[in-house]
Amino acid sequence: MAADFPVVHLAGPGSSLLVGLPERGMPPILGWSRRAHRAPAGLQAAAVLAARGGRPNSVDGPAPPAAVLLPTGALGNPSWPAIQGHRDGRDWTLEFRDWTAEERPGAAVLRATDPVARVALAVELAMSAGDVLTMRVCLTNGGETPYQLDRCMAGTMLVDAAAGDVLSFEGAWCREFHQRRDRLGAAVWLQENRRGRTSHDRSPTLVLAAAEEPGLAYGLHLGWSGNHVLAIDRLDDGRRLVHAGEWFEPGEMRLAPGEAYESPTVHMLARPDGVEGIARGLAAHVRADVLTWPGGAMTPRPVILNTWEGTYFSQEVETLKAQASAAAALGVERFVVDDGWFGRRDDDGSSLGDWTVDRRKYPDGLKPLVDHVTGLGMAFGLWLEPEMVSPESDLHRAHPDWALQVQGRPLLTARRQLVLDLTRADVFDHVFGCVDALLSELAIVHIKWDMNRDLAAAGDRAGRPAAARRTRAAYALIDKVRAAHPRVEIENCSGGGGRIDYGILARTHRSWLSDCTDPVERLEIQAGAALFLPPEVMGCDISPSPNHLTGRAHDLAFRALVAMEGHLGIELDPLKLAEGERAELAGWIALYKRLRPVLHGAGTRFRQPVRDGRHVYGVVDNAAGRILVFVAEARLMLREAPPPVRIAGADPARAWRVAGVHPAAELGRFSAAQKPVFTGERAVGGDDLAIIGLPVPMLGPEAAVLIELEAE
């Protein structure tokens, strides 16, 4: 393949992508820099510079480039194939030809066809204002017979050889987003998720970084809420290609003549400032390019009371009214009734699908409770699990064929429930009608939309795999609900963090990170989630003590400070609090309300590596003249003199003064020499914060402190 071919240039404010348009083969990635590209000699020079010599024992003639978008295995390229398929065992190699580009500022659509296999491919590329590169593909069967698509990655990221560590997530229900860092070797690194939803244990998020922090780092996230594949392939020169896309069941993606497959979107970025830079870049990208708020802009994230851990299934209307009154007195702004209000739902074994009010618990329906809540000045929210059905339900008894299943196999339940086949128009319309009726009849502004099981045995009534189509149908259902009720906000939940990704986040406004609310566990869960989510969408609630899952007891200050990292809520019965606890909780809620413009604003977030269970994170907002520093200890400290907290980014031309230490009792831990700074008597410079840092006293185990600074 000749090196002299057209080049497409996508430029962001601080980065550039150069992609070639070859006569045949896949588009070579000529360069992805962390700065704007300048090419005074012409872009074609990049193609010559990126050319590689021949390899012994390879095909004769010019060597095909290895660093390409979506390698197919053709032309002697031995790389991990990103696209594979066949037509009844034939047309199993792909060689796309005559690439063209439709370009506009910051974006391009690359198109080519394979005239032998009769397949067309379009690759959509876009560079955001935050230097995040997005990629998605569309593959069309142009033949006269079906084409079996076995693999089609949504995008490819080229990574420098220096970024040899991979950071990924592992975990389980109630243990989501635990970070794992491994050294890459010569073999292919592969992650396959086959749970039918994003999963608790295999998030579609990767960071590749240099061993020394901070340094060169690359981030990748697949915005898809179903099965996925992430693959890292090492090239001969040490660089790596990272691929991300859907994982298909056998025979799942069979394209009829003229039919097209459209992939999810991959989000990618490169940063020179390590993992912390990736986290800041992805959070800014989510805010600017992923989230879609009612009315077009985020409103202050309201303090939520969710009834689950305070009430569980034992709902009684007068008790809930009393809880609502107590919640309003605390400063709560949104009251959400969780599971247990419908059908005959006394436990998790019945009634999913029967979305009518349980008249045993609500003799006059939900409206009296809704009116009471709104009369107190709060908004009302309701829990739903629209994608599911209980075997013990009127809906399943009437329509047993509406559940996903595999023909000839046992009907598999999980969490004592089944998954509705939303790919069927009659099922889709019924579920939408139920949700639409509730939102039309009642003043509901918040849905907690749950999805509590994997899609095991996800087959349709024709006996074919349905997981991919069902995920798209779930998206379409949420989209239709939002279009019909544009003022309603949706909280995304899937047994906690089982379905959190940019695909579902584009349709929702709060993500319940985990069903575990123990603050010690939440420190790690929230640290992982903060790698790719901004704080305003991270659902973080204060729950009762002892915790309902772990049995550990914690004081209210620790629980509140950990929960303030995200979108604050409470998940307890306020009627069970002592008077002193109510006053303290009201104080923490008031503090959150005062600080949320900074917590959820455009300042620069920072997080230091966790050492010995010590979590340090916060935000620098020079425009608002505020700095917030959180320090939390998960366990007893290993050393008696913890290192100071160095805070980069504070305006060095201004003096900064401590405006508050929360809880104030922690002031007693500072030495006499330190107290003039922490009582606000003496200001410090921005450079001092970065070079010397703030001394933080030795806290006890399972304790936290918030230090608030303001500019003079």
C-alpha positions in Angstrom: 0.0 0.0 0.0 1.4 3.4 -1.0 2.2 5.8 1.8 1.0 8.8 -0.2 -2.8 9.0 0.4 -5.3 11.6 1.7 -5.3 12.4 5.4 -8.2 13.4 7.6 -7.3 15.8 10.4 -9.6 16.2 13.5 -8.5 19.0 15.8 -9.6 19.8 19.3 -8.5 22.7 21.4 -5.5 20.7 22.7 -5.3 17.5 20.6 -5.2 16.2 17.1 -6.1 13.0 15.3 -4.6 12.1 11.9 -6.2 9.3 10.0 -5.3 8.1 6.5 -7.7 7.2 3.6 -6.1 4.3 1.9 -7.0 2.9 -1.5 -7.6 -0.5 0.2 -7.3 -1.8 3.7 -8.3 -0.1 7.0 -7.6 3.6 7.8 -4.1 4.0 9.4 -3.9 6.0 12.6 -1.1 8.3 11.7 -0.9 10.2 15.0 -2.9 11.2 18.1 -1.1 14.0 19.9 -1.9 15.7 23.2 -1.5 19.1 21.5 -2.9 20.7 18.4 -1.1 19.4 15.3 0.7 21.7 12.9 1.6 20.5 9.4 3.3 23.3 7.4 4.6 20.7 4.9 1.1 19.4 4.3 -0.8 16.6 5.9 0.4 14.0 3.4 3.8 14.2 5.0 2.3 12.5 8.1 1.5 9.4 5.9 5.1 9.2 4.8 6.4 9.5 8.4 4.0 6.9 9.7 5.0 4.3 7.0 6.6 1.1 8.2 9.1 -1.1 6.5 8.5 -4.7 5.4 8.5 -7.6 7.9 10.3 -10.9 7.4 8.0 -13.8 6.5 5.1 -11.4 5.9 3.4 -11.0 2.5 5.5 -9.7 -0.3 5.2 -6.0 -1.3 4.7 -3.0 0.9 3.9 -3.9 4.5 0.3 -3.1 5.5 0.2 -0.7 8.4 -0.5 -2.3 11.8 -1.8 0.8 13.6 -5.2 1.0 11.9 -8.8 1.6 12.8 -10.7 -1.6 13.2 -8.3 -4.2 11.7 -10.0 -7.0 9.9 -7.1 -9.5 9.5 -6.9 -9.0 5.8 -3.8 -8.0 3.7 -1.5 -10.0 6.0 -2.2 -7.9 9.1 -2.0 -10.4 12.0 -3.6 -8.0 14.6 -6.6 -9.0 16.7 -9.5 -8.6 14.2 -12.0 -5.9 15.3 -14.5 -6.9 12.6 -15.4 -10.5 11.7 -18.3 -12.1 9.8 -19.2 -14.4 7.0 -21.9 -15.3 4.5 -22.7 -18.9 5.2 -19.0 -19.7 5.6 -17.9 -17.5 2.6 -16.9 -13.9 2.4 -15.1 -14.4 5.7 -12.3 -11.9 4.9 -12.9 -8.2 4.6 -10.9 -5.7 2.5 -12.6 -2.3 2.4 -11.6 -0.1 -0.5 -11.8 3.4 -1.9 -12.1 5.3 1.4 -13.8 8.7 1.3 -14.5 11.3 4.0 -17.3 13.7 4.7 -15.6 16.3 6.9 -16.9 19.1 9.0 -15.1 21.0 11.8 -14.0 18.5 14.4 -15.8 15.6 12.9 -15.7 13.2 9.9 -17.5 10.2 8.5 -15.2 7.7 6.7 -16.8 5.4 4.2 -15.7 2.4 2.2 -17.0 -0.8 0.7 -15.8 -4.4 0.2 -17.0 -5.2 -3.3 -16.3 -8.9 -2.9 -18.0 -9.5 0.5 -20.6 -6.8 -0.5 -20.4 -5.0 2.8 -20.3 -1.3 3.4 -18.7 0.4 6.4 -19.1 3.9 7.8 -16.9 5.2 10.7 -18.0 8.3 12.5 -15.4 10.3 14.3 -15.8 13.5 16.4 -13.5 15.5 18.6 -15.2 17.4 21.4 -14.4 20.8 22.8 -12.8 18.8 25.8 -10.5 16.8 23.5 -12.5 13.6 23.9 -12.7 11.5 20.7 -15.9 9.6 20.0 -16.2 6.9 17.5 -19.0 4.6 16.3 -19.5 2.4 13.2 -22.3 1.4 10.9 -21.9 -1.8 8.8 -24.4 -2.6 6.1 -25.1 -5.8 4.2 -25.2 -4.9 0.6 -25.5 -8.5 -0.6 -28.5 -10.6 -1.6 -28.2 -13.1 1.2 -27.9 -12.7 5.0 -24.6 -11.7 6.4 -23.6 -13.1 9.8 -21.7 -10.5 11.8 -19.7 -12.2 14.6 -17.8 -9.2 15.8 -17.9 -5.5 15.1 -16.0 -3.2 17.5 -17.3 0.4 17.8 -13.9 2.0 17.9 -10.1 1.7 18.2 -7.7 3.7 20.3 -3.9 3.8 19.6 -1.8 3.9 22.7 1.9 4.7 23.1 4.2 2.0 24.3 5.0 4.0 27.4 1.5 3.5 28.8 2.0 0.0 29.8 -0.3 -0.3 32.9 -4.0 -0.9 32.5 -6.5 0.2 35.2 -9.8 -1.6 35.1 -12.7 -2.3 37.5 -13.7 -5.5 39.3 -16.3 -6.1 42.0 -19.7 -7.5 42.6 -23.1 -6.5 44.0 -22.4 -4.0 46.8 -18.7 -4.0 45.9 -18.8 -2.0 42.6 -16.0 0.0 40.9 -13.0 -1.4 42.7 -9.9 -0.4 40.8 -7.4 -3.0 39.6 -4.1 -2.0 38.0 -2.1 -4.6 36.0 1.1 -4.5 33.9 0.4 -5.3 30.3 2.5 -8.1 28.6 2.8 -9.4 25.1 -0.5 -11.3 25.1 -3.9 -9.9 24.2 -5.7 -8.4 27.2 -9.4 -9.3 27.0 -12.5 -8.5 28.9 -15.9 -10.0 27.9 -19.1 -9.1 29.7 -21.9 -11.5 29.1 -24.4 -10.4 31.7 -26.8 -8.6 29.4 -26.3 -5.3 31.3 -23.3 -3.2 32.0 -22.5 -5.4 35.1 -21.3 -5.0 38.6 -18.0 -6.6 37.9 -16.8 -5.5 34.5 -17.3 -1.9 33.8 -16.6 -0.9 30.1 -14.0 1.6 31.3 -10.3 1.4 30.9 -7.3 3.7 31.6 -3.9 2.9 30.2 -1.1 4.8 31.9 2.6 5.0 32.4 3.9 3.3 35.5 5.0 6.6 37.1 2.2 9.0 38.0 1.5 11.6 36.8 2.4 10.8 33.2 1.0 9.9 29.8 -2.4 8.3 30.1 -5.3 7.2 27.9 -8.9 6.7 28.8 -11.6 4.7 27.1 -15.3 4.2 27.9 -17.9 2.2 25.9 -21.3 3.9 26.2 -23.3 0.7 26.1 -25.6 -1.0 28.7 -25.4 -4.6 27.4 -22.8 -7.2 26.6 -19.4 -5.9 25.7 -15.8 -6.7 24.6 -12.7 -4.7 25.5 -9.4 -5.9 23.9 -5.9 -4.6 24.1 -3.6 -5.9 21.3 0.2 -5.3 21.4 1.8 -4.3 18.0 5.3 -5.3 17.0 6.7 -1.9 17.8 5.3 -1.9 21.3 2.3 0.3 20.8 -1.1 -1.0 21.5 -4.5 -1.0 19.9 -7.5 -0.9 22.3 -10.8 -2.0 20.8 -14.3 -1.7 22.4 -17.7 -2.9 21.2 -20.6 -5.2 21.7 -20.2 -8.9 22.4 -22.7 -10.9 20.4 -24.3 -14.2 21.2 -23.9 -16.9 18.5 -26.1 -15.9 15.5 -27.3 -12.8 17.3 -26.3 -10.2 14.7 -27.5 -11.7 11.4 -28.1 -8.9 8.9 -30.7 -9.4 6.2 -30.0 -7.9 2.8 -29.9 -4.2 3.1 -29.9 -4.3 6.9 -27.4 -2.3 8.9 -25.7 -2.8 12.3 -25.1 0.5 14.2 -22.7 0.2 17.1 -22.6 2.0 20.4 -20.3 5.0 20.9 -16.7 4.7 22.3 -15.4 7.7 24.2 -11.6 8.1 24.2 -9.1 10.7 25.4 -5.3 11.1 25.9 -3.8 13.3 28.7 -0.3 14.1 29.9 -1.3 14.4 33.5 -2.1 10.7 34.4 -5.1 9.0 35.8 -6.3 12.2 37.6 -6.3 14.1 34.2 -8.4 11.3 32.6 -10.9 11.6 35.4 -11.2 15.4 35.0 -11.4 15.1 31.2 -14.2 12.4 31.3 -16.2 14.3 33.9 -16.1 17.5 31.8 -17.1 15.4 28.7 -20.1 13.9 30.5 -21.3 17.3 31.6 -20.9 18.9 28.2 -21.7 16.1 25.8 -23.5 13.2 27.5 -26.0 14.5 30.0 -29.3 15.9 28.8 -31.1 17.8 31.6 -34.8 18.7 31.6 -35.0 22.3 30.4 -31.5 22.1 28.9 -29.5 22.8 32.1 -28.9 21.2 35.4 -30.7 22.7 38.4 -29.1 22.4 41.9 -29.1 18.7 42.8 -31.9 18.4 45.4 -31.5 16.6 48.7 -33.4 13.3 48.4 -35.0 11.1 51.0 -35.5 7.6 49.7 -37.7 5.4 51.9 -36.0 2.0 51.2 -33.7 1.6 54.2 -36.1 3.3 56.5 -39.3 1.4 55.5 -38.5 -1.4 53.1 -41.8 -3.1 52.0 -43.7 -2.1 55.1 -45.4 1.0 53.7 -48.3 2.7 55.5 -49.6 6.0 54.2 -49.9 7.9 57.5 -46.5 6.8 58.6 -45.0 8.0 55.3 -46.8 11.3 55.7 -45.2 11.7 59.1 -41.8 10.8 57.6 -42.3 13.4 54.9 -43.1 16.1 57.4 -40.0 15.2 59.4 -37.9 15.1 56.2 -39.1 18.6 55.2 -38.1 19.9 58.6 -34.6 18.6 58.0 -34.3 20.4 54.7 -35.0 17.5 52.3 -36.2 18.7 48.9 -37.4 15.5 47.2 -39.3 12.6 48.8 -39.0 9.2 46.9 -41.2 6.2 47.8 -39.3 3.0 47.0 -40.3 -0.6 46.3 -43.5 -1.9 47.9 -46.4 0.5 46.9 -48.0 -1.6 44.1 -49.7 -5.0 43.5 -49.4 -7.1 46.6 -45.7 -6.4 47.0 -44.8 -7.5 50.5 -41.5 -9.0 49.5 -39.4 -9.3 46.3 -41.2 -12.4 45.1 -44.3 -10.9 43.6 -46.2 -8.2 41.6 -43.5 -6.8 39.3 -45.5 -5.8 36.2 -48.7 -5.0 38.2 -48.2 -1.3 38.3 -51.4 -0.5 40.2 -51.5 0.9 43.7 -51.8 -1.6 46.6 -55.1 -0.5 48.2 -54.3 -2.4 51.3 -51.5 0.1 52.0 -53.0 3.1 50.2 -56.8 2.9 50.5 -57.3 6.2 48.6 -54.4 5.6 46.2 -51.1 7.5 46.1 -52.5 11.0 45.5 -53.1 11.9 49.2 -49.4 11.1 49.9 -48.3 13.0 46.8 -50.4 16.0 47.8 -49.0 15.9 51.3 -45.4 15.8 50.1 -45.9 18.6 47.5 -47.8 20.7 50.1 -44.7 20.6 52.3 -42.7 22.2 49.4 -40.9 18.9 48.4 -41.1 17.1 45.0 -42.4 13.6 44.8 -40.6 10.5 43.3 -41.5 6.9 42.9 -39.6 3.6 42.4 -40.4 1.5 39.3 -38.8 -1.6 37.7 -40.6 -1.5 34.3 -38.4 -4.0 32.4 -39.2 -6.9 34.7 -42.1 -9.2 35.6 -42.7 -11.5 38.6 -43.8 -15.1 37.9 -46.2 -14.4 40.7 -48.1 -11.5 39.1 -51.3 -10.9 37.2 -49.3 -9.8 34.1 -47.3 -13.0 33.9 -50.4 -15.2 34.5 -52.1 -13.4 31.6 -49.0 -13.3 29.3 -46.5 -16.0 30.2 -45.0 -15.6 26.7 -43.9 -12.0 27.3 -40.8 -13.0 29.3 -37.5 -13.6 27.6 -36.6 -17.3 27.6 -34.8 -20.0 25.6 -37.0 -22.4 23.8 -36.8 -25.9 25.2 -34.9 -24.8 28.2 -36.0 -24.2 31.8 -37.4 -20.8 32.5 -34.7 -19.2 34.5 -35.6 -16.7 37.3 -33.1 -14.4 39.1 -34.0 -12.5 42.2 -37.3 -14.3 41.7 -38.1 -12.3 38.6 -38.1 -12.5 34.8 -37.2 -10.0 32.1 -39.9 -8.7 29.8 -39.2 -9.0 26.0 -39.3 -5.3 25.1 -38.4 -6.1 21.5 -42.1 -7.1 21.1 -44.3 -4.1 20.2 -47.2 -5.3 22.3 -44.9 -5.7 25.4 -43.2 -2.3 24.7 -46.6 -0.5 24.4 -48.0 -2.1 27.5 -45.0 -1.1 29.7 -45.0 2.4 28.3 -48.7 2.7 28.9 -48.3 1.8 32.6 -45.5 4.3 33.2 -47.2 7.0 31.2 -50.4 6.5 33.2 -48.7 7.0 36.5 -46.8 10.1 35.4 -49.9 11.6 33.8 -52.1 11.0 36.9 -49.7 12.0 39.6 -47.3 14.9 40.2 -44.2 12.8 39.9 -41.0 14.5 39.0 -38.5 11.7 39.8 -38.5 8.0 38.8 -36.1 5.6 40.4 -35.8 3.2 37.5 -34.5 -0.1 38.7 -33.3 -3.2 36.8 -32.4 -5.9 39.3 -31.1 -8.9 37.4 -28.8 -10.1 34.6 -30.3 -11.2 31.2 -29.6 -14.9 31.6 -31.4 -16.9 28.9 -32.3 -13.8 26.9 -34.2 -15.4 24.0 -37.1 -14.1 22.0 -40.3 -16.0 21.0 -38.6 -17.1 17.7 -35.8 -18.7 19.7 -33.1 -16.2 18.7 -30.8 -14.3 21.1 -32.3 -11.0 22.0 -29.9 -9.3 24.5 -28.6 -6.7 22.0 -32.1 -5.8 20.7 -33.5 -5.7 24.2 -30.9 -3.2 25.3 -31.9 -0.9 22.4 -35.5 -1.4 23.2 -34.9 -0.4 26.8 -33.2 2.8 25.5 -36.2 3.4 23.3 -38.6 3.0 26.2 -36.8 5.5 28.4 -36.5 7.9 25.4 -40.3 7.7 24.9 -41.0 8.2 28.5 -38.8 11.3 28.6 -40.3 12.7 25.4 -43.8 12.3 26.9 -42.8 13.7 30.3 -39.8 16.0 29.7 -39.8 17.5 33.2 -39.4 14.1 34.9 -35.9 13.2 36.1 -34.8 9.5 36.1 -32.5 7.9 38.7 -30.7 5.0 37.2 -30.4 1.9 39.4 -29.6 -1.7 38.6 -29.2 -3.5 41.9 -27.0 -0.5 42.7 -24.3 -0.1 40.1 -25.1 -2.9 37.7 -26.0 -0.6 34.7 -23.9 2.6 34.8 -22.4 3.7 31.5 -22.7 6.7 29.2 -25.4 5.0 27.1 -27.8 4.9 30.0 -26.4 8.1 31.5 -27.5 10.0 28.3 -31.0 9.2 29.3 -30.9 9.6 33.1 -29.9 12.1 35.7 -28.7 10.3 38.9 -26.9 6.9 39.2 -27.3 4.9 42.3 -23.8 3.6 42.7 -24.3 0.7 45.0 -26.9 -0.9 47.3 -24.1 -0.8 49.9 -24.3 2.5 51.9 -21.7 1.6 54.5 -19.3 4.7 54.3 -16.2 2.6 54.6 -17.2 0.5 51.5 -18.5 3.6 49.8 -15.1 5.3 49.9 -13.7 2.8 47.5 -16.9 2.6 45.4 -17.1 6.3 45.0 -13.4 6.7 44.3 -13.7 4.2 41.4 -16.9 5.8 40.0 -15.4 9.2 40.2 -12.9 8.1 37.5 -15.5 8.5 34.8 -18.5 10.2 36.4 -19.0 13.8 37.6 -20.1 14.1 41.3 -23.6 15.6 40.6 -24.8 12.3 39.0 -23.3 10.0 41.7 -26.1 9.0 44.1 -24.6 9.0 47.6 -27.0 8.7 50.6 -26.7 8.8 54.4 -28.1 5.6 55.8 -28.9 4.3 59.3 -26.3 3.1 61.8 -25.6 0.2 62.2 -25.6 -0.3 58.5 -28.2 -2.8 57.2 -25.7 -4.8 55.2 -22.4 -4.8 57.1 -23.7 -4.2 60.6 -20.9 -1.5 61.2 -21.8 1.5 63.3 -20.5 5.0 62.3 -21.1 8.5 63.6 -23.3 10.8 61.6 -20.3 13.1 60.6 -18.5 10.3 58.9 -21.6 9.1 57.0 -22.5 12.6 56.0 -19.0 13.7 54.8 -18.6 10.5 52.7 -22.0 11.0 51.1 -21.3 14.7 50.3 -18.9 13.6 47.6 -21.8 13.1 45.2 -25.5 13.9 44.9 -26.5 13.9 48.6 -29.5 12.0 49.8 -30.7 10.3 53.0 -32.0 6.7 53.2 -33.4 6.4 56.7 -36.6 6.9 58.7 -36.2 10.4 60.2 -38.9 9.6 62.8 -36.4 7.1 64.4 -33.7 9.8 65.0 -33.1 11.3 68.4 -33.6 15.1 68.6 -29.9 15.7 68.7 -29.4 13.5 65.6 -32.1 15.4 63.7 -30.4 18.8 64.5 -27.0 17.4 63.4 -28.4 16.0 60.2 -30.2 19.2 59.4 -26.8 20.9 59.8 -25.1 18.6 57.3 -27.9 19.1 54.8 -27.6 22.9 55.2 -23.9 22.6 54.6 -24.3 20.6 51.5 -26.8 23.1 50.1 -24.4 25.9 50.7 -21.5 24.1 49.1 -23.2 22.3 46.2 -22.4 25.2 43.7 -18.7 24.3 44.3 -19.2 20.6 44.7 -21.0 20.4 41.4 -19.5 23.3 39.7 -16.8 23.9 37.1 -13.9 23.9 39.5 -10.9 21.4 39.2 -11.4 18.2 41.1 -8.4 16.4 42.6 -7.9 13.1 44.2 -4.7 11.7 45.7 -3.7 8.1 45.5 -5.1 6.1 48.4 -2.5 5.1 50.9 -3.1 3.0 54.0 -6.8 3.5 53.7 -6.5 7.3 53.6 -8.7 9.0 51.0 -8.0 12.7 50.1 -10.1 14.4 47.4 -11.7 17.8 46.8 -12.2 20.7 44.4 -10.4 24.0 43.6 -12.8 26.6 42.3 -10.8 29.8 41.6 -13.8 31.5 40.0 -15.9 31.0 43.1 -12.9 31.6 45.4 -13.4 28.3 47.2 -11.4 25.2 47.9 -12.9 22.1 49.6 -10.6 19.4 50.9 -12.1 16.0 52.2 -9.9 13.7 54.2 -11.3 10.3 55.2 -9.7 7.4 57.1 -11.0 4.0 56.3 -9.0 2.3 59.1 -6.5 3.0 61.8 -3.6 5.0 60.4 -0.3 3.3 59.9 1.9 6.3 60.6 1.6 8.9 63.4 2.5 11.8 61.1 0.3 11.8 57.9 1.8 13.7 54.9 0.4 17.2 54.2 -2.3 17.6 51.6 -0.8 19.4 48.6 -3.4 21.2 46.6 -2.4 22.2 43.0 -4.2 24.8 41.0 -5.1 27.5 43.6 -4.7 31.0 42.3 -1.1 32.0 43.5 -2.0 35.7 43.3 -4.6 35.4 46.1 -4.4 34.6 49.8 -6.5 31.7 51.0 -8.0 31.5 54.4 -9.6 28.5 56.2 -13.3 29.3 56.4 -14.4 26.2 58.2 -13.4 22.8 59.6 -16.3 20.3 59.6 -17.0 18.8 62.1 -15.7 21.7 64.2 -14.6 19.3 66.9 -11.7 18.2 64.7 -10.1 21.5 65.4 -9.0 20.1 68.7 -6.7 17.7 66.9 -4.5 20.5 65.4 -1.4 21.5 67.2 -1.1 25.0 68.8 1.3 26.0 65.9 -1.2 25.0 63.3 -4.3 26.5 64.8 -3.8 30.1 63.5 -4.2 28.7 60.0 -7.2 26.4 60.7 -9.1 29.0 62.8 -8.8 31.4 59.9 -6.5 33.9 61.7 -3.7 33.5 59.2 -4.0 33.2 55.4 -1.8 31.1 53.1 -0.8 31.6 49.5 -1.8 29.4 46.5 1.8 28.4 45.9 2.1 27.4 49.6 -0.9 25.1 49.2 0.8 23.4 46.2 4.4 23.2 47.5 4.0 22.9 51.3 0.4 21.7 51.6 -2.1 21.6 54.4 -1.2 19.6 57.5 -4.0 17.3 58.5 -4.1 15.8 61.9 -4.2 12.1 62.6 -7.8 11.1 62.5 -9.3 8.1 64.2 -10.4 5.0 62.1 -13.6 5.5 60.1 -13.6 9.3 60.5 -13.5 12.2 58.1 -13.0 16.0 58.0 -13.8 18.7 55.5 -11.6 21.7 55.3 -13.1 24.7 53.6 -11.0 27.6 52.3 -11.9 30.9 50.7 -9.9 33.5 48.8 -9.5 36.9 50.3 
